[in-house]
Amino acid sequence: MEGGGKVAADGKLDRGCSERDPTLLIGSSLLATCTVSPGVPLRAQDLYWTLNGRRLPPASYTALGPATLSVALARLNGSRQQSGDNLVCHSRDGGILAGSCLYVGLPPEKPVNITCWSKNMKDLTCKWAPGTEGETFLHTNYTLKYKRRWYGQDNTCQEYHTAGTYSCHIPKDLALFTPYEIWVEASNRLGVAVSDVVMLDILDVVTTDPPSDVHVSRVGDLEDQLSVRWSSPPALKDFLFQAKYQIQYRVEDSSEWKVVDDVGNQTSCRLAGLRPGTVYFVQVRCNPFSIYGSKKAGIWSDWSNPTAASTPRSERVAGGCDPKGGEQNTTLRRELKQFFGWVKKHAYGCSNLGIKLYDQWRVWLQKSHKTRNQV
């Protein structure tokens, strides 16, 4: 590059970086030269070089003539900035004579882990990962493409970064009962890489918003249970498909969640075996299924926001001893005898022993324990 080039005060060329600027693989070497224009009263010994504002050592310079100074850069590392590193030639007083953008990096890697989902059976959102080396020190463009399998032309997604850095949203004009081929192309100044093709049917990747109106409440005076109920996502009614649900819960002072898988498609559930006098956080999520004959389950929604509730405190006297060994069996037999005696007295004529009946007995039993302890 010749001296007298138009360079900004920060050492970057006013014309900006262009395709003519050098792009090199990591580990490459570069020889750059700076020649003072005729009529400029400077000689080679009056010049020096900087890379990203840092002065390069004189040992890397070579005078190629009275007004030309070269610099040798060996085993280059990746660019510090995706807009290109600034290699600048200066006069002795610090003035900028010329400069260039220098790109050092690697070709793009094949994008991986493409996943897609739809929230209205007309749109599609996809995300992917850029590969183990990320963007390889160079700015990389990602293009998501799709087409109907067997026929149709390639289409290009337009709405990027809708669900994160590596994502794109196709808002409409997608067909049902039609498999689509989807792939991502990555390109930078050193090449192009194409992902594997993912094939999917929109009906197989349907998801919804999390269930709403999640309520958690006590079950009477039962110290080891909580009742959870929620509302179905509106999409279930709008699109005429069913869903199954999962619940997860944890105690206030723990980060470990316990998952209840067997909720099915009901919108309420009772958690049992909990600790008395304890605050629990509860979340619910939804997965659509049986969508117009689709054989695959949909995609789980996000978890709902945590909802908190506490179980009643135990009424047992502090410091009491729990029965052990054979005493536990004796206690169990005694309580079963009490239960069936209570049923005979309070539920005469009932053919089914439902959970409500059991709950009533539990409340009676707890009150009985409380009375005995007070005495």
N, C-alpha and C positions, 0 to 999 in steps of 0.2 A: 504494500500500500504506500502511496506517495504522500509526503508531507504536504500540509496545506489542506487536507480533507476537512469537511465540515463536521465537527464533533461537538456534542453537548457538554455542558460544564461538568457533568458527572462521568464523562468519559465514554458515553454511549453515543453512537452516531445519530445525528438528527434524522437521517433518512430511515432509521430503524433497521432492525435486522432483516436480512433477505435470504433467499434461497442460495445466493452466491457465497454467503458466509460459510466458513469451513465447518463440517460436521464429521466428527471422528469417533471411532470406537474407543472405549476405555482401554488404556494401555498403549495407545498410539503415540507417535511423536509428530511434532510440527516445527517447521522452520518459517518464521515470519520476517519480513524485511520492511524497513522504513527508509524511504529516500526523500531527502529534502528537495523541494522544487527549486529550479534555477532562479537565481536572484534573491533567495533567502540566505542571509548571512549566517548559516549554521553549518557545522561540520559533523562527521560521525561521532567524534568524541564529545560533542555537545548534547547528545541524545541519550535517553534511557527508556526502559519499558516497565509497564505495570500490568498486573492481571487482577481484575476486580479491586483496583485501588492499592494493591500491594506491590511494592517495587521488586522487580526481579533482579537476581544477583548478577553483577557484571561478568561473572565467570561464564554466564550463558550467552554473552554477546560476542559477535564477530563483526568487525568492520570490513565490509565488502567493497569499499571504495571511499573516497574522500567525503561523500555526502550520504552514504548508505550504511545503516546499522541493522544487523539481523539478530534474532533471538531464537535459541533452540529450546523447545519444550519437550521433555522426554517422559514416557510412561504416564501419560495424562490420566488423572482421576475424573470421575463423573462431574458434570457441570454442577456448580453450586446453586444455580438458579435456572429455572426452566426457560427463561427468556434469553438465555445465552450468557456466557461469561464475557466480560469486557476486557479485551486485549488492546492496550493503548500505548502509542509512542509519544513521548514528551520531549520538549526542549529542556535545557539545563535549568531554566527558571521555573519549570513546572508547567509551562504552556502545553496545550494538547495540539499535536501536529496531525495525527491520524489514528484511526482505531477500527476495530472489527469485533463483531460478535463471534464467539467461539463456542460451538456445541460439542460436548463430549458425553457419550452415553452408550446405550445398547438398543438394538432393535426391540420392538414391542414383543411381549410374550402373548401366547394364546389366552384370551379371556376364558375363565372357567366358572363353574358353579352357577349356571344360569337358572334362575327360578322365576316363575311368573304366577300371578293371581288376578282374579277378576272379582269385582264387587257388584256388578250389575248385569253380567252376562252379555254385555256389549263392549266393554272396555277390557284392557289388559295392561298390567304393570309388570315390568320385568327388571330384575337386578342381576348383577354379576360381580365377579372378582377379577382384578386385573392380572393375576398371576403372582408368583412368589417374589418377583423383583419389583412389583409395583409399576410405576411409570418409567423406570429405568433411566432416571436423571433427565429425560427429555419430555417435553410436553407431548402427550399422546391423545389423539382424538379417538373416541369410541362411537361407533355407529351400530345401532340395533336394526336389523333387517328381518323381514318376515314375509311369508307368502303361503298361500294355500297349497297343500301337498298335491302333487300330480299335475296341477295346472295353475295358471295365474302368474302374474309378474311379481318381481321383487318389489317390496314396499319398504320405505325407510321411516322409522319412528322419528318424531319431531320434538316431543316434549321431554327433555332430559332433566336429570337431577330432581325428579319429583318424589323419590323415595330414598334419597341418599346420593352420594357422589356418582356411583356407578349404577344408574337406573334410568328407565325411560317409560313413559306412559302413552299408550295408544288409546285415545278416548272413545272411538266409535268405529262403526262400519266393519265390525267383525261378525263372521257368520257362525251359527250354531251347527252342531252335527257335522263339522268339517275339521279335519286335522290340519294344524298349521305347523310349518317349519320356521324355527326362530334361531337366529345366530347373531353374533356380535363380531364386528371387524375393528381391530385396533391398528392405528397407523401413527408413525412419527417420522422424523427426518431420516431415519435409517431403515425403514421398511414397513411391512404390513403383516399382521397375524390374524388368523380367522379362528373363531371358536368352533367346537363341535356343534352340530345342528341338534337342537332340541325339538322334539315333536310333541304336540299336545292338542287336546280338544278343550275349548273354553269351558265346557260343562264339567271337566275333570279338575279344574283349578279354581272353582268358586269359593269365596270366603265371605265373611260378613264383618260388620263392626262387632265389638264385644257386646254381650248381653247388657241391658240397661236396668236401672232401678233395682240394683241388688240390695236386698235387706237381710240383715242377720239379727235374730232376736232369741231371747231365752225361751225355753220350753217349760213354762210354769216355774216350779221350784226345783226342777231336776238339775242337779249340780254338775252333771257330766254331759250335757247335751245342748246344742244350739240348732235353731231352725234357719235355713237359708232359702230364700225365694227370689226370683228375678223375672224380668220380662224378656220375651223373645225379641231378637233384632227385627226391625220392621221389614228387612229384606225377605225374611222367611214368608211373610204374608204376600208381599209384592210379587215374588217369583214362584210361589206355590211349591216350595220344597220344604222338607223337614230338616231337623238338626238333632245332633246329640250334644251333650254338654259334659264338661269336666269341672270339678271344683278342686281348688287347692287352698290349704289353710296352714297357718303357723302361729305359734305363740308369740307374744309381743317381744320377748327378749331373745328370739332365735331367728336365724336367717334360713333355716331348713324348712322347706315346704313339704307337706304331705298331700298327695293327689288322690282324689276319689274318682275312679274311672267309670264306675258302673251306674252313672246317673241316668243314662238313656236320654229320651226326649222329653222328660218331665221338666217342669220349671220350678221345682222345689225339692229340697232334700234336707234330711236331718243328720247332723254330725253327732256321733255318740262316742263314748269312751274318752271324753275330754277331761282336763284337770279342773277341779273346782276352783272358783275364785280367780280365774285366769283370763286375761284379755287375748282374744284371737283375731287375727286378720284373715279375711276370706276373699277369694277372687273366683270368678266364673268365666269360662270361655266356651265358644260355640264352633261346631263343625257341621256344615251342611252335608246331607247325603240323600240318596235316592232321587237325584235330580233328573227328571225326565228319562229315567232308564239308565243313567250313567252307572257304570260298574265300579267306579273308583270313588273313594271317599273324597270329600272336598278338603280344604285347607283350614286348619285351626285358626280362629281369629286371635287377636291379641287378648290378653287377660283384661278383665274389667279392673277399674280402680279398686284398691283394697278397701274393704268395709270392715269396721271393727265392732266387736261386741264382747262382753265378758260373761262367763258362767257364774252362777250363784256360788257364794262361799259355803264351804262345808260347815255343818252345824255340830260336828263331832268335837268333843272336849279335847283341847290341846294336851298333848302328852299321853293320850290314850294308847294302849298297846294293841296292835293288830293281832288277830288270832293266827296261830302258826301250826303247821303240820296237820295232825288229825283234827285240830280245832276248826280249821277251815272247812273241812268236810262236814263236821257237825253243824257249823253255822249255816252252810248251804242247805243241808237237809231241813234245818229248823225254819229258814226263810222260805223254802219251797212249801213246807207245810203251812206256814203263815199265809202264803200267797193263795194256795188252793182253798184254805179256810175262808179267806177274805172274799174270793170269787163266789163261793157257795153262799155267803151271807149277803154280799152286796150286788151280785150279778146273776141272781136266780133267773133261769129261763134263757140265758144267752148261749147260743150254740157256737159262736166264734169268739176266740180270745184275741181281739185286735190290739194294736199298739196303744191306742188310747186307754184301753182297760189296763194294760200293763203300766202305763204312765201314772194312772190314778193310784194303783197299788204302790208304786215307787214313792209317790208323794206321801201316802199314808204311812209307809214304812219309815221314811225319813222323819216324819213328825213323831212317830213312835219312839225312834232312837233319841230324838231331842228331849222328849218327855222323860225317858229313863235316865238320860245324862243329867238333866236338871234335878231329878230326885236324888 
